[in-house]
Structure formats: structure tokens, C-alpha cells
Amino acid sequence: MISAQAWADAQRLWDFQQMGHEVRPCSVAIGLGSHDLGVADTTADLYHRGMAPLIVFTGATSPTTRDRMPRGEAEHYRQRAVELGVPPEAILVEQRARNTGENIRFSRALLEERHVLVSSVLLVSKPYEERRAYATACKLWPGVEWVSASTPMTLTEYVESIQDARLVIDMLVGAQQRLMIYPQQGFMIEQYIPEGVTAAYERLRDAGFTSRLVPDAATRD
């Protein structure tokens, strides 16, 4: 049973992760691999709306996706996008990345290898990781304008799509923790975090929503 306080705190983290960017045409769209095929669906929709002439899907596999996506996250995303009508020639696939930093670095290298000029990127992620992805991209690929995008949905709708409320809250807590500790490690840009967001994170952490925390930092304040 998840308490009313935990739901309220999860909503606070969900809202903070949303960057609120207005989607606009960019040089390329990069879809970040994960367990969520909704990222591929949203990237395909943005392509059809004329928001990017080229897509990069990036991602290998993880313990979460190894069974569901045995050919790799990026390849399964590519297949989904083609099923949704995106021409195969409009998709590049990067199959080595195993974390967000590698998603950005390897996608950049692939685009440079293909001599694609990039001034702006539509960065498509899961809804609860917009801010984390944005902060990572700004750190690792400066000089590019980043526009965050994800499937438009509420926290309740996302929980219903995943069918595991505790896992979703665990993932929100993990994403928030990384925003707090990764800038000091050089993985992200620093961002202002309101006190209310930090307090919500700490209450959820202390309530045991910890499965997606970085282990050696799980108990830090």
C-alpha cells in the first residue's frame, strides 16, 4: 500500500523532471533506449510532424531489457518506428550505449562519422527522466541546443502503462538522486533543485523506495 504522502511526493518529483520545453524542428532526434517503447512511439510521431529529418536510436541492453529486447534497445526502437511508418533510411542505430552518458557520446560520434551537421537536438526520453537526460546532454555535448521531449502523460497514466507503481516511484527517486550527485562527479550540469523537491526525495528514500539508487550514495543526505 502506497501512502497518500508517497503519492504526493512522487508527483512532486514527476513534475520537476518535466522540462516544459516547447517542441520545435531540430537537426536530429535522439531517442534514448530503455524498457519503454513509448520513447520510440513519440520519436516516430515527432518525425511525422516534421520536427526532425533524422532519428538516432541509441541503446544496448540492460538487466531490465535483456529478455524483452534481445536484439538491443536501439534495434527494437528502430523496428517499432519503421512499423509506425518512419522510412528506414531516416534512422541511425547506435547499439553500444549502456547509460545516458554513453547514449549522448556515442550518438554524437555516430553523427559526426556520418557528417551530419547538428545545431539542435530533440532529446526523447521517458517522462520521468527528461531533466536527467537534459542535464547529461548539456554537460557532454555543449554548443548544441537541447529540446527535451517525452510521451505526454500524467504520473497516473504512466503507472497504469507500467503496471507497477512501486517500480515507477523507485525510478523517480533514482532519477532525482542522480540529479543531486552526478554534477559533482562531472556527469551532468548543475541545476537548481527546490527545497520541496529535495524533501520529497528524502521522504521517499527513507520510506524504502530505493531499488534504483546509486548504491554507494543511497544513504547520503
Protein Blocks (a to p, Z undefined) as FASTA:
>chain_A
ZZfklmmmmmmmmmmmpnoiacdddfbdcddddfblklmmmmmmmmmnopafbdcdeddd
dfklmmmmmnojklmmmmmmmmnopafklpccdfkbcbfklmmmmmmmmmmmnopacfbd
cddddfklmmmmmmmmmmmmghiacddddddddfklmmmmnopaklmmmmmmmmmmmmmm
mmmnopaccddddfklmmmmmmmmmnopaklgcfklmmpZZ
